[in-house]
């Protein structure tokens, strides 16, 4: 599998320690037919230091359109977290281009105390060949713990995320 890299920019309305340009890399290593090990690394270009390192074991359940993951991560060089996550997709069309995603994540500290919970429900619509060679994906979602609506617009390598509190981010997959 090829390493995935992206440039990510968070808008000025984001938390000061999180805005700015970051370089992100992700590598997936197969473990079994429906399992993989996923490694992430991210460098903050303003500090020239790693801002996020993570290792996650993921298992996929294709017949259920679901996956779960468990792993560890290090944020801003010194904040250790355990990570649990899950996602379930419900397709409304036989081609899977329109559907509902339900996802959740729990981050716990080194003593297994929950530190951050997130969950979302999102409507996702993929439009293949919107224009010749251009695929588009639209998502409208609601983050349950933050009580925050959001949207995502993805066009081939570009992704724009926007939140109702004014925060935004842009990603370019290289």
Secondary structure by P-SEA (a helix, b strand, c coil): cbbbbbbbbbccccccccccbbbbbbbbbbccccbbbbbbbbbccccccccccbbbbbbbbcccccccccccccccccccbbbbbbbbbbbccccccccccccbbbbbcccccccbbbbbbbbbbbbccccccbbbbbbbbbbccccccbbbbbcccbbbbbcccccbbbbbcc
